[in-house]
Amino acid sequence: MVSSDRDSALNTPELTDKMRSEWDERARENARHYIATGQLNWNDEEYFESGRENVRREILTDMGNICQGKDPKQMTVLEIGCGSGRITRALSEVFGQVYAVDISGEMIRQARESLHDRPNAHVFQNNGSDLSILGDIRVDFAFSYIVFQHIPSRQVISSYVRDVHRLLRPGGLFKFQVQGGSSMDAPPGDTWLGAPFSDADAVTMAEECGFEPRHRIGAETQYFWLWFFRQTWWERARGILRKQGWQGIPAIFR
Ligand SMILES: C[S@@+](CC[C@H](N)C(=O)[O-])C[C@H]1O[C@@H](n2cnc3c(N)ncnc32)[C@H](O)[C@@H]1O
């Protein structure tokens, strides 16, 4: 298990309560500014255009990995930490169905308001550590941007990654960003500065959660992007056997 000293500072229920109340407060004060800090006062057009720009940069340039031959309009996608719907709106313009979660009830209230004209966007307040609110839906692609960089517990981040594995179809991609680096520190339970990941931490988390960490860009920077592809059970079994140096891997697993 990937862990850090800061993980032990607060237990998960205490931490999720703190994350929820502090993000609710930020959302009431100025949600758009805390989401996209580049401006203090965003108008609707600029704000949602900034979400489209993120989707152009991170998704439309990467449709091979994301869609794997599927028609995007036939795909169901998941967003973790949707805030007030900035990127959710842009995702709903590209994909068939979008499911999105956020820990903050106030963010979700604002997201519902701004997505009222997007019937294919479904947003839910979640518990801040997993996707149980979504039941057993199946998703073709999962995405998260500037969310895990605010979560101070690697255990919580791993819990999300494990739950994406539960919902994602085999072979599907979870593309997400974490805080890179390893030396940075923050006060225990700080809900602005998230747990940092080194490249080795990211690989360990992928292996523990049943993913192949196929591409990784930006280690050591704030924008450490990870491409985790959901392994099938036999790919996972083969990886474990190889790691243990098992010589007699049956032909079917090779
Ligand atoms: C900087 S905003 C980014 C919002 C959105 N991803 C975007 O780019 O427009 C971070 C969001 O993550 C949410 N968040 C923080 N901790 C969370 C957690 N543990 N689980 C789910 N959402 C969380 C916050 O409520 C906030 O809406």
The ligand as a MOL file (V3000), in Angstrom:
LIG
                    3D

  0  0  0     0  0            999 V3000
M  V30 BEGIN CTAB
M  V30 COUNTS 27 29 0 0 0
M  V30 BEGIN ATOM
M  V30 1 C -10.0420 22.7640 -8.1170 0
M  V30 2 S -11.6360 22.0780 -8.1380 0 CHG=1
M  V30 3 C -11.6840 21.3130 -9.7570 0
M  V30 4 C -13.0830 21.0650 -10.2950 0
M  V30 5 C -13.1150 20.4600 -11.6910 0
M  V30 6 N -12.3200 19.2620 -11.7580 0
M  V30 7 C -12.6290 21.4520 -12.7280 0
M  V30 8 O -11.4800 21.3440 -13.1800 0
M  V30 9 O -13.4090 22.3180 -13.1070 0 CHG=-1
M  V30 10 C -11.4780 20.6890 -7.0560 0
M  V30 11 C -12.7860 19.9750 -6.7990 0
M  V30 12 O -12.5080 18.7420 -6.1420 0
M  V30 13 C -13.5000 18.5040 -5.1840 0
M  V30 14 N -12.9480 17.5870 -4.1820 0
M  V30 15 C -11.9920 17.8580 -3.2600 0
M  V30 16 N -11.7590 16.7640 -2.5130 0
M  V30 17 C -12.5890 15.7840 -2.9860 0
M  V30 18 C -12.8150 14.4280 -2.6400 0
M  V30 19 N -12.1840 13.8470 -1.6320 0
M  V30 20 N -13.7240 13.7210 -3.3540 0
M  V30 21 C -14.4160 14.3100 -4.3740 0
M  V30 22 N -14.2440 15.5950 -4.7400 0
M  V30 23 C -13.3400 16.3150 -4.0630 0
M  V30 24 C -13.8250 19.8800 -4.6350 0
M  V30 25 O -15.0680 19.9490 -3.9980 0
M  V30 26 C -13.7420 20.7320 -5.9080 0
M  V30 27 O -14.9990 20.8360 -6.5260 0
M  V30 END ATOM
M  V30 BEGIN BOND
M  V30 1 1 1 2
M  V30 2 1 2 3
M  V30 3 1 2 10
M  V30 4 1 3 4
M  V30 5 1 4 5
M  V30 6 1 5 6
M  V30 7 1 5 7
M  V30 8 2 7 8
M  V30 9 1 7 9
M  V30 10 1 10 11
M  V30 11 1 11 12
M  V30 12 1 11 26
M  V30 13 1 12 13
M  V30 14 1 13 14
M  V30 15 1 13 24
M  V30 16 1 14 15
M  V30 17 1 14 23
M  V30 18 2 15 16
M  V30 19 1 16 17
M  V30 20 1 17 18
M  V30 21 2 17 23
M  V30 22 1 18 19
M  V30 23 2 18 20
M  V30 24 1 20 21
M  V30 25 2 21 22
M  V30 26 1 22 23
M  V30 27 1 24 25
M  V30 28 1 24 26
M  V30 29 1 26 27
M  V30 END BOND
M  V30 END CTAB
M  END
